[in-house]
């Protein structure tokens, strides 16, 4: 698996911002088939930081309705990555 396809996007919510400030943890949407080792390797090579730990969560998509029409949200996987003390990932809000 190519490392550029593992990380889909970062998650910017209030909870993610609190984790970033308090514990130096960053939250990403990742490929469903990626394991913790591949996620760690991708983060370290793309952002040139040292990763301490990776925690993952799988989310199952839901059926959603809007009037008569129904749709389906897709399944996705979230990774919370803890960085070493002096490492930081530069994001758009930090600039």
N, C-alpha and C positions, 0 to 999 in steps of 0.2 A: 504494500500500500504506500502511495506517495505521501510524504509528510504534509504537502500543501493541501491535500484533500481531507486530512484528518480534522483540522480545525476549521469549522464552518464560520462561526462569528463569536464575538464576545457578548456577554449578557450584561446590560447596564440597567440595573434596578436599584432600589433603595437598599435592599438586603445585600446585593453584591457590592455596593459602594461601602457599606458598613464593614463587610468582610475585608475589603481592600485596605481600608484605613486602619482597622483594628489588628488584623492578623496577617496582613500581606498575602491575602488569598485572592485569586482571580478566577472568574467564572466564564466558561466557554460552552458553546454548543458544539459537539463533536460528532464524528461519524459513528453510527450505531455499531459498526463492526470493530471499531478500534478498542484495543485493550489499554490498561494503565501504562504499560511500558511504552507503547507506541505514542500515547499522548504525551508522556514525559519527554520522550526523544524529540517529538515535533516542537514542543514549546521551547526546549533548550536550543534547538538549532535555528528556529525562526526568530526568536527574540533575544538569543544569546544571553540567557540567564541560567541560574542554577536552581533546579526544582527539588524541594524536599519531599513532598508527598502529593499524591493524586487521589481524589475521591470521585467516584462516578455514580450517577443515578440514571436509571432508565425510566422514561415517561411514555405511557401508552396513549395513543391518539384517541380523541373522543368524537362521537357523532354530534354534529351541530345542525340545528334547523334555523331557517329564516323563512317564515311563512310556510308555503307549501314545499319549498325546496329544502332538501337535506344534503349535507356534505359530511366530510370526514377530515379531521385534523390528523396529520401524519405522526407516527411515533418519532421520538427524538431522544438523545442522550446528552446529559449535562455532566461536565467535569469541573470540579473545584480544585484548583492547583495552588499549592502553598509554595512560595518562593523562599529562598534563603534570606537572611537579614538585610543585606545591603543591595539586593537586587530589586529592580522595578521594571514594569512594562509600561512604556510610554503610550498613552491612549490619547484620543482626540480631546477629551475633557481636560487632560493635564497640560495641554499646550497653551 
